[in-house]
């Protein structure tokens, strides 16, 4: 909450605003700084409901920015409490500001930074918390946070590239479906009514369009309801383990797009392992975190198998080799890294290699999708034009 206070110090009256959890927290702050409180009033901020909805949600970008800012301040020599105090004042989003204030209070109460982050495990991943804990134990929290910030920024950049590549085809596809629905349901029926009064043989394309149009005119509200119901049940099915596994398996088998998903999973897993092992986390604990952070159940299962094999004493490289989802280069490089004792550096090099491969795959997908959309759009428009124009041509021919 935001408070306005009046306080006295050195025979002078000071009026300022401060962010705090309660009036008692403001009083405590003033007394610690040798101020005599005169009055403290909460400030009610009227916010747009629409904007408030977004401001009350902490997103991935907020976490990336928070990590980078606190890493820079710690690296510059500031304490964690001083860094959080600065962030509290300059953070504009109320939801993120609330998290920072709570973390600050936890640390002031004697708890560690990693302990405070555990309260917000929906916003801070297991990887994030494990690295912070490792940084606290080793006394290199600033270095760990800088690496973590780099990792999060690369992840954000990759997601941005993927979204940028997909946004064009998705928008075109949605627009095409909407236009087709309007044409078939409301426009085409009026044009096709002209042919009913004439005794002319209609081509199969027009007959098919008439059937679809009649069905859509009569049942379009039902179709919309069925779409929503179908979407609900599909979403529910995907939340089950079997549904999620089948869907993830299906995604990996898709041409071009499946390769991007596979490579992106390899980027995240190798980079995560590299950072964790480099920070001094054991291989087993690192694998456990990779399992938790894997989105694709196929990769999650593969890492669980690897964890069990490494736990029994098998090397990481041989464990990778026994899982089909991992490419030979990952197996070979991991074995080299284990033999040379530079596993973290080798895995980081692998993540950069997979990252460059993913960029090539995304460019290939974009290059392939754009002409495909144009072809599909052309075929759809051509079908409509042929279905409507051909009967008109037949009618004019019969009049001759």
C-alpha positions in Angstrom: 0.0 0.0 0.0 1.0 3.6 -0.5 1.0 5.9 2.5 1.4 9.7 2.9 3.2 10.7 6.1 4.1 13.9 8.0 7.1 13.6 10.3 9.5 15.9 12.3 13.3 15.8 12.3 15.8 18.4 13.4 12.9 20.9 13.9 11.7 20.5 10.4 8.4 19.0 9.1 8.7 16.5 6.2 5.9 15.3 4.0 6.5 12.3 1.8 5.0 9.1 0.3 6.2 5.6 1.1 5.3 2.1 0.1 4.6 -0.3 3.0 2.5 -3.2 4.2 0.9 -1.4 7.1 0.9 1.8 9.2 3.0 0.0 11.8 5.7 -0.6 9.1 5.7 3.1 8.2 6.1 4.0 11.9 8.9 1.5 12.3 10.7 3.0 9.2 10.3 6.6 10.5 11.6 5.7 14.0 14.6 3.8 12.6 15.5 6.9 10.6 15.1 9.2 13.7 11.8 10.8 12.5 9.0 11.7 14.9 5.7 10.6 13.2 2.9 13.3 13.1 0.4 11.8 10.8 0.2 8.7 8.5 -2.6 8.3 6.0 -3.2 5.5 3.4 -3.5 6.7 -0.2 -6.2 5.1 -2.3 -5.2 4.8 -5.9 -8.0 4.5 -8.4 -7.1 2.2 -11.3 -8.7 1.3 -14.5 -10.3 -2.2 -14.1 -8.9 -3.4 -17.4 -5.4 -2.2 -16.6 -5.6 -3.5 -13.1 -6.3 -7.0 -14.4 -3.0 -7.1 -16.2 -1.1 -5.2 -13.4 -2.1 -7.9 -10.9 -0.5 -10.7 -12.9 3.3 -11.2 -12.7 4.6 -12.5 -16.1 7.8 -14.0 -17.3 9.2 -10.6 -18.4 8.7 -9.2 -14.9 10.9 -12.0 -13.4 13.5 -11.5 -16.1 13.8 -7.8 -15.4 13.8 -8.3 -11.6 16.6 -10.9 -11.9 18.8 -8.6 -14.2 18.3 -5.6 -12.0 19.1 -7.3 -8.7 22.1 -9.1 -10.3 23.6 -5.8 -11.5 23.1 -4.1 -8.1 24.6 -7.1 -6.2 27.5 -7.1 -8.6 28.0 -3.4 -8.0 28.5 -4.1 -4.3 25.1 -3.3 -2.8 23.6 -5.7 -0.3 20.5 -7.7 -1.0 18.4 -5.5 1.3 19.6 -2.3 -0.3 18.9 -3.8 -3.8 15.3 -4.8 -2.8 14.7 -1.3 -1.3 15.6 0.3 -4.6 13.5 -2.1 -6.6 10.5 -1.5 -4.3 10.5 2.1 -5.2 11.1 1.8 -8.9 8.8 -1.1 -9.7 5.5 0.1 -11.1 3.5 -3.1 -11.3 1.6 -3.5 -7.9 1.7 -7.3 -8.0 5.5 -7.4 -8.6 6.0 -4.7 -6.0 4.0 -6.8 -3.4 6.3 -9.8 -4.1 9.5 -7.6 -3.6 8.2 -6.1 -0.4 7.3 -9.6 1.0 10.8 -10.9 0.0 12.4 -7.9 1.6 10.5 -8.4 4.9 11.4 -12.1 4.9 15.1 -11.3 4.6 14.9 -8.6 7.3 13.2 -11.2 9.5 16.4 -13.4 9.2 15.4 -15.7 6.4 17.5 -16.4 3.3 16.7 -15.0 -0.2 16.0 -18.6 -1.5 13.7 -19.3 1.4 11.7 -16.1 0.6 11.5 -17.1 -3.1 9.9 -20.5 -2.2 6.7 -18.6 -1.2 6.3 -17.6 -4.8 7.2 -20.9 -6.6 4.5 -20.1 -9.2 6.7 -17.2 -10.4 10.2 -18.5 -9.5 11.0 -21.9 -10.9 12.8 -24.7 -9.0 15.8 -24.0 -11.2 15.7 -20.3 -10.1 15.5 -21.2 -6.4 18.1 -23.9 -6.6 20.6 -21.5 -8.2 20.0 -18.8 -5.7 20.4 -21.3 -2.8 23.7 -22.5 -4.5 24.9 -18.9 -4.8 24.1 -18.2 -1.2 26.1 -21.3 -0.1 29.1 -20.5 -2.2 29.1 -16.7 -1.6 28.8 -16.0 -5.3 25.1 -14.9 -5.5 25.9 -12.0 -7.7 27.6 -14.2 -10.3 24.9 -16.8 -10.2 22.2 -14.2 -10.6 24.0 -12.7 -13.6 24.2 -16.2 -15.3 20.6 -16.8 -14.4 19.6 -13.4 -15.9 21.5 -14.3 -19.1 19.7 -17.6 -19.2 16.2 -16.1 -18.7 16.9 -13.4 -21.3 17.9 -16.0 -23.9 14.8 -18.0 -23.1 12.7 -14.8 -23.5 14.4 -14.1 -26.8 13.8 -17.6 -28.1 10.1 -17.4 -27.1 9.8 -14.0 -28.8 11.3 -15.4 -32.0 9.0 -18.4 -32.0 5.9 -16.2 -31.3 7.0 -13.8 -34.1 7.3 -16.7 -36.5 3.9 -18.1 -35.6 1.9 -14.9 -35.2 1.5 -14.3 -39.0 0.2 -17.8 -39.9 -2.1 -17.9 -36.8 -3.6 -14.5 -37.6 -4.1 -15.4 -41.3 -5.6 -18.8 -40.3 -8.1 -17.3 -37.8 -9.1 -14.5 -40.3 -9.6 -17.2 -43.0 -11.9 -19.3 -40.8 -13.9 -16.2 -39.8 -14.3 -15.1 -43.4 -15.3 -18.6 -44.5 -17.9 -18.8 -41.7 -19.4 -15.4 -42.7 -19.4 -16.3 -46.4 -20.9 -19.7 -46.0 -23.5 -18.8 -43.4 -24.7 -15.3 -44.5 -23.4 -14.3 -48.0 -23.4 -17.5 -50.1 -27.0 -18.5 -49.3 -28.3 -15.2 -50.8 -26.3 -15.8 -54.0 -27.4 -19.5 -54.3 -31.0 -18.6 -54.0 -30.8 -17.2 -57.5 -30.2 -20.7 -58.9 -33.2 -22.4 -57.4 -35.6 -20.7 -59.9 -33.7 -21.9 -62.9 -33.6 -25.4 -64.3 -29.9 -25.7 -64.6 -27.5 -28.5 -63.7 -25.3 -27.3 -60.9 -21.6 -28.5 -60.7 -20.7 -30.7 -57.7 -18.7 -27.9 -56.1 -21.9 -25.7 -56.0 -24.0 -28.6 -54.8 -21.5 -29.3 -52.0 -21.4 -25.6 -51.1 -25.2 -25.5 -51.0 -25.3 -28.5 -48.6 -22.7 -26.9 -46.3 -24.4 -23.5 -46.5 -27.9 -25.0 -45.7 -26.4 -26.8 -42.7 -24.6 -23.8 -41.4 -27.6 -21.5 -41.8 -29.8 -23.9 -39.8 -27.2 -25.0 -37.2 -24.6 -22.3 -36.9 -25.5 -21.5 -33.2 -25.2 -25.3 -32.5 -21.8 -25.4 -34.3 -20.5 -22.5 -32.1 -21.7 -24.3 -28.9 -20.1 -27.6 -30.1 -16.8 -25.8 -30.8 -16.8 -24.4 -27.2 -17.8 -27.8 -25.7 -15.2 -29.6 -27.9 -12.5 -27.1 -26.8 -13.5 -27.6 -23.1 -13.2 -31.4 -23.3 -9.9 -31.3 -25.3 -8.5 -28.9 -22.7 -9.7 -31.3 -19.9 -8.2 -34.3 -21.7 -4.8 -32.6 -22.2 -4.7 -32.0 -18.4 -4.6 -35.8 -17.9 -1.2 -37.5 -18.0 -2.3 -39.8 -20.9 -3.7 -36.9 -22.9 -0.6 -34.7 -22.3 1.7 -37.5 -23.2 -0.2 -38.3 -26.5 -0.3 -34.7 -27.4 3.4 -34.2 -26.7 4.2 -37.3 -28.8 2.0 -35.9 -31.6 3.8 -32.6 -31.5 7.2 -34.2 -31.8 6.1 -36.1 -34.9 4.9 -33.0 -36.7 7.0 -32.0 -39.7 9.2 -28.9 -39.2 7.3 -27.8 -36.0 8.1 -31.0 -34.2 11.8 -30.5 -34.8 11.6 -27.0 -33.3 10.0 -28.4 -30.2 12.6 -31.0 -29.9 15.5 -28.6 -30.3 14.0 -26.0 -27.9 13.7 -28.8 -25.3 17.4 -29.7 -25.8 18.4 -26.0 -25.5 16.6 -25.6 -22.2 17.7 -28.9 -20.7 21.4 -28.6 -21.7 21.6 -24.9 -20.6 19.9 -25.7 -17.3 22.3 -28.6 -16.6 25.3 -26.5 -17.5 24.3 -23.6 -15.2 23.4 -26.0 -12.3 26.5 -28.1 -12.5 28.7 -25.0 -13.0 27.1 -23.6 -9.8 28.2 -26.6 -7.8 24.8 -28.5 -7.8 25.2 -32.3 -7.9 24.3 -34.1 -11.2 21.4 -35.9 -9.5 19.9 -32.7 -8.1 20.5 -31.0 -11.4 18.7 -33.8 -13.2 15.8 -33.6 -10.7 15.4 -29.9 -11.5 15.5 -30.6 -15.2 12.7 -33.1 -14.8 10.6 -30.5 -13.0 11.2 -27.8 -15.5 10.6 -30.0 -18.7 7.3 -29.1 -20.4 7.3 -32.1 -22.8 6.3 -35.4 -21.0 8.4 -37.4 -23.5 11.6 -35.5 -22.4 10.5 -35.6 -18.8 10.2 -39.4 -18.9 13.6 -39.7 -20.6 15.3 -37.5 -17.9 13.6 -39.6 -15.2 15.1 -42.7 -16.8 18.5 -41.0 -16.9 18.2 -40.0 -13.3 17.6 -43.6 -12.2 20.6 -44.8 -14.2 22.9 -42.1 -13.0 21.8 -42.8 -9.4 22.9 -46.5 -9.9 26.3 -45.3 -11.0 26.0 -45.1 -14.8 27.7 -42.2 -16.5 25.5 -39.3 -17.9 26.8 -39.8 -21.5 25.9 -43.5 -21.6 22.5 -42.7 -20.0 21.8 -40.2 -22.8 22.8 -42.8 -25.4 20.1 -45.2 -24.2 17.3 -42.7 -24.8 16.1 -42.3 -28.4 15.0 -38.6 -28.0 18.6 -37.4 -27.6 20.8 -36.9 -30.8 24.3 -38.5 -31.1 26.1 -35.1 -30.8 24.6 -34.7 -27.3 25.8 -38.2 -26.3 29.3 -37.7 -27.7 29.9 -34.3 -26.3 28.6 -35.2 -22.9 31.0 -38.2 -22.8 33.9 -35.8 -23.8 32.8 -33.4 -21.1 32.8 -36.1 -18.4 36.3 -37.4 -19.5 37.8 -33.9 -19.5 36.1 -32.7 -16.3 34.5 -29.8 -18.1 31.0 -31.1 -18.3 29.3 -27.7 -17.5 31.3 -25.9 -20.2 30.6 -28.7 -22.7 26.9 -28.6 -22.0 26.8 -24.8 -22.3 28.5 -25.1 -25.7 25.9 -27.7 -26.7 23.1 -25.4 -25.7 24.5 -22.6 -27.9 24.8 -25.1 -30.8 21.1 -26.2 -30.3 20.1 -22.5 -30.0 21.6 -21.8 -33.4 19.9 -24.9 -34.8 16.6 -23.7 -33.4 17.0 -20.3 -35.2 17.6 -22.1 -38.5 14.6 -24.3 -37.9 12.4 -21.3 -37.1 13.5 -19.6 -40.3 12.8 -22.7 -42.3 9.4 -23.0 -40.8 8.6 -19.4 -41.6 9.8 -19.8 -45.2 7.7 -23.0 -45.6 4.5 -21.7 -43.9 4.0 -18.5 -45.8 3.7 -20.0 -49.3 1.6 -22.9 -47.8 -0.9 -20.3 -46.4 -1.0 -18.5 -49.7 -1.7 -21.8 -51.6 -4.4 -22.8 -49.1 -6.0 -19.3 -49.3 -5.9 -19.4 -53.0 -7.5 -22.9 -53.2 -10.3 -21.7 -50.8 -11.0 -18.6 -52.8 -10.8 -20.5 -56.1 -13.3 -23.1 -54.8 -15.7 -20.4 -53.8 -15.4 -18.4 -57.0 -15.8 -21.6 -59.1 -18.8 -22.7 -57.1 -20.6 -19.4 -57.5 -19.4 -18.2 -61.0 -19.7 -21.6 -62.9 -23.5 -21.8 -62.5 -23.8 -18.1 -63.7 -21.8 -19.0 -66.8 -24.1 -22.1 -67.4 -27.2 -19.9 -67.0 -26.0 -17.3 -69.5 -25.1 -20.1 -71.9 -28.6 -21.6 -71.7 -30.2 -18.2 -72.5 -28.3 -18.1 -75.8 
